Amino acid sequence: MSKNDILFPELKTLASDNSLIGSLELITGGDVLKIMESSKFLAEWGQLYEVCPWGTVFQSPDYVKCWYQCFGDKHNPILVVARQESALTGVLPLAENIKGLGIAGAGGWSAYYHTWLATPTNGNTFIAAALDLIRQNYPNQDIFFKYLPPQTPTKWFQENQAWAKRSVIRLFTRPILNFSHPSVDKLLNKKQFKSNYNKFKRMGAVQFSTITDVDEFTAVLNTLANFHDFRKGYMFRTMPFRENPALKRYLFGLFKKGLLELNALRVNGELVAGATTIIGKNKCMHGAGINAHSPVYYRFGPSFLALNLVSLKLKAEGYDYLDLTPGGHKYKERHANAHEDIVELRITSKNKAFLLNNFFVLKEVVKEKLAKHSIDPRTLHQRFNKSLLDAATKAGHALGILKLFQKKVSEKPKFENLVYKFTPGSVYQNQSIPIDKNNIAHILSYAPNGTGICKWEFMQQAKSNFDHNSVAYSYAENGVLQFLIWHIASSAKQVNGSKQHHAEPLLMHLYCHSKAINRLPLFLVSVFDELCKEQSCTGMYLQGMNFSARLKKELRLEGKAVEEV
């Protein structure tokens, strides 16, 4: 027997006895990670996971260990273990400090379901005793199960008044794509799917694949992380992967353990979308994980197409269903052909439970009223949050945070309608800096440095430009954006408020890092060289750029003709 097979009797545990379920142990912090190095303990846990009818992959030892290893430093692990005559009969994996939840199931917001594992006969007695032990040691904290999966025992809080008065219960439905349902073929061959697929086919070779190579997984995940952060940034002003580096480590850990699949959609070798899924029990795949796409191709519906291709693949492989998970997203509902009821459960104080239960009843009444007027509460909530954030941003302007510009937010800059023609001279012949095209990582590395535009406004402008088929040319150095300029699509070209009649390309929304100003001429020449590879031109027009007299003079001195049109 190896040292890892010893069940660490020196661990600091708190124990209680129950004649029906045996002995309970409460293990916390680093001791949880230590005991999970025991191959014997993990094997017992794995056996319990297999026989527990309601347990999901998110309570499997491989998943929980991976999550604890990646996030245990921020979210203190808590583990309750039950043994009867030395046999493992119950496991409750939890963690502290989960944002918005408090104490919650291991996996936090990353796990679609929170529950416990137990033998089929003691599912109610184990959880009641385990929670009693938790509350004794964490008396002032709520315990949150963000969605109990189907078949989870609920008799313990439905019929026991002591728990019922401390329980906040909310009902949800999870959308499912059932591959044995008669509607599945029609659902997976919608006109929209065929239309989107044909649009990509007209661009070139379309390739959809499941990633199996470690190096390819890393490369694809890095790109999808940029797509994901870009979307979250302009919509919700957050960038999950950049704010939490452990997230990539967590996904890679699941991939190495064979719990996660990553599927990629490419056109002419370029990644346009990708989706992660978690491999569950009983021929179930849990989807809607990282489902991200390039903003360049947003108007062609790449995420919808990728999800559809994943579904076709799962059906061909013999899966019973794809769990699209709760959340109220419209795209999930469009992809589902069945639904199941699930429960969200919070254990708290009696007074708080009373107030919250009444609040959620009122909330449901309001949602029903909104639905009668065809108002989507989720969309309303997003717009309300965005309005608050926009108001805060404008208030910041009004308070003079951006005094460098000495302009009111509502005041339109005088230089917006200025148009210059840039004609490269001979000084920078055979010189250039490496230019990237539509590099999302460069956009995410934007630093305001006195520009007057915060990161989120910058990303919203980028999203708008991508939506109008504009192309971003950029250069970054040491992970910081130095230059960015947008080539405006032909159909959107405007000069002084009217359609541009010149053959030369029009570029707008120039960004230049304050420390890179001396290299701006070289950047413009490098962009011009890139444009000349795609079209014949003798110069390019620059609109809405506040060139100083000094900079215009320097550009002329260096052989550049910058003329105000």
Phi, psi and omega in degrees: 000129180280164180297334179289345181272354176280137185274029170048070181295343181280355181300144177279100182238155173250130187236154172216160182244142176219125186298336182274328184242356178089215186265139177251140175234136174253118182240137184224163172060221182297336178295331177293314179297325182292315182290335180280001170274352179282116179295328179293314180297317179296324178294318177297316179300316179299321179294320178295320178301319182291327184267350181280116187295330185258354181293143178245173179302336182284355172248005179290151181299323180296316181294310185298318180298316179300314182294316178300318182295326182275327187237003183297338179287334179261331184236099186305119181293142175228129182224125173252129183235135177245138177227141175228116184053047177072353179272138179286121184239353179198142176219128175236101179268123181229177175206151179269165170060037174279122186305124178081354184237326186086233172280128183213175179300146177305137186108337178052227180287345180282335179270128183288336182222140176244128176198193180233164176249139177201165173292152186306333185272345184236028181299322180281315184292322181296310185294323178297316179291321181295317180291326176298320178292320178297314183293331176296324185261344176228067192294336186253014183246143174283153175241124192241129170247099182282090181077107170278129181290162177306149179078358178298133178298130181233001182300325185298328178256346178277326186253346180260114185298328180298318178278325181301321182286346179255005186255133171251114189244129176232138181261137178224170172236146175250130177284141183227144169256103182271115186285349177264358180287140182302337185275355191296318182296319178294321181295321183275359179233039178296158179301323181297320178298312181296320180296313180295319180297317180293327177298317179290323179298327178291339178280334182153206183286125179259128180230129175239128185212155173264126185283129178239337182277136184297314181295320179293322177302313181298316182295315181293318180297319179300318180291316179296325178298321177295316177301314183296314181294324179297312181296313179296329181292308183285338180270315189236003178059044175213152179228090190306315184289322179285330179278340182221084182302337181292345183297318178294320179298321179295312180295321178295322178297318178295321179298315181295329180276359179076022180260346186233137173249141176238121180248139185235139175247122182236150172232121185053037178084351181269130179289122180248339179195162177198159182213138173259146174224151179255129183281116183260189179277160169054050176057038176247138173242129178266121185249196178061040174277248173274100179245093191235159182215161175287130179295343179297327185251019185307317186292351179261005177064050184293325180293318177299318180295317180298317179297322179294319179293323174300316181297316177299320179295315181296319178299316180294331181274358174091015176291149179281319181199159174251117178278112182277355174067151181293169177147343176076015179285137182296322183294330177292318181295323179294336185263355186262152173232009178202163179218151175229144178279136175224168187235140168256132186231130174236128175260123185212196178284163181297315182296315181294320179298319179298313182294315183293319180298320178290323178298316182290330173298314179297321179299319179294324178297316179297318179298320178295320178296317179296319182298326179296337178255019178058037178253124180275117182301324181296315179295319179299318180296317180297317180294322179296314179298318180296320179298319178296316180294318178296321179295320178296321179296314180294324177297321177299317176300312185296329180283355175091020178298330182253049184294342180304329183265340177049044178227148175283154181300320184283350183277126181282123181303139184294335185276358184300327182264003177286134180233130178242148172257126181254119180238107183300140175263210185256352186298321185260022175300137180066016175236143178193168171241151183293122182255135175255149181247123179054045180273106184293325179299324178296317180297321180291341182266014179298136175237124186304318182031054173084015182280339183089000180241120179287167184303318185290321175296321179299317181290325177294322176295319178297317178301315179299318179296317178298319180298332180263019173068023176279160184242133181264130172246129188213164174215131179235156182217128180053040176075014180233131179296129178258315181219146171209135175214150186249129173271114185282133180299150184307317184291343184252001186295130177225135173233118182052039175085358179233162180301139179282134182254009181265150180283336183292151181292150177252130179237143184220175173055053178289133170241135177224123177297141186302331181273357182249010187302326182291341180260006180303315178303320180294322177298314181298319177297320181294322176294316179301319179298321179294319179295324180293340176288338184255336180206156179278124179206151179257349180190187177212152181263138180241120184241144174072032182242129185270072178290130175285160178300322180296316182292319178298322179294317180296321179297320178293317182298331181268017173089015180256138176261108177249105186246133175282124185280000000 
